[in-house]
Amino acid sequence: MRNPCVAHRGWSSRAPENTMAAIRLAIADPDVEWIEIDVHLSKDHIPVVIHDYTLRRTTNGKGDVKSKTAAEITSLDAGNWFSQKYQGERVPTLDQVLKEAVGYCKLNIELKTDGVRYPLIEEKVLECIQAYNAEKEVVITSFHEGALYRIRKLSSQIRTGLIIDGWRNTLPKELKELGSDFLSIGYSRLNKERIAMLKSAGIQVMAWTINEKRAIRKAAELDPDLMICTNYPERWHEARLKSVNR
């Protein structure tokens, strides 16, 4: 089993998701090749790393991310909900994540946008990436195709990818039209034939979110290059070890 491991929102089984604590754990493991993170824009147009459109679930704040400045968001406690051990952990900016990850671990940066909510998100995220000369270290993904079109217009160097929890045989053609060579797809939608179709079109495939060891092993059997996105990189390790010892 050689399938690349992607730490979903950082090592989110061991530290609060999308925080520097979870990201540092993933960076510290040489076998974790990728980290998936989620990016929104603050009121003052700073890319911040958090999953939800609202602050309530993963911080001690309230309201929409877009209604708060970056200073307000990064002052919130983003760790106590997970464990007292992480009390005081903050919401990081994308700049902070890039500063520590570039050169050590690749980043799958998901743009959390519906095409209306954050009209400047593509430009601001690109500015951060370019500031670290990290164009070859990242892939930008989104459920929203318009965001991918926008990225492609702004840069020919950044890889992009569609996120989808479904299947249609036109996906390779759609991705080509988007200028994308990456697909992030719900694991249950995949089989060997579909992965082969995508690979023959030059598309790299990531399956999400696979958290059980048995499911990780089954996914690995579909294709050795299939990227496995998981909250539990330790279970990816265990599945890999079992595969080796068979």
Buried (B, 14 or more C-beta within 10 A) or exposed (E): BEBBBBBBBBBBBBBBBBBBBBBBBBBEBEEBBBBBBBBBBBBEBBBBBBBBBBBEEBBBBEEBBBEBBBEBBBBBBBBBBBEEEBEEBBBBBBBBBBBBBBEBBBBBBBBBBEBEBBEEBBEBBBBBBEEBEBBEBBBBBBBBBBBBBBBBEBBEEBBBBBBBEEBEEEBBEBBEEBBBBBBBBBBEBBEEEBBEBBBEBEBBBBBBBBBEBEBBBEBBEBBEEBBBBBBBBBBBBBBBEBBEEE
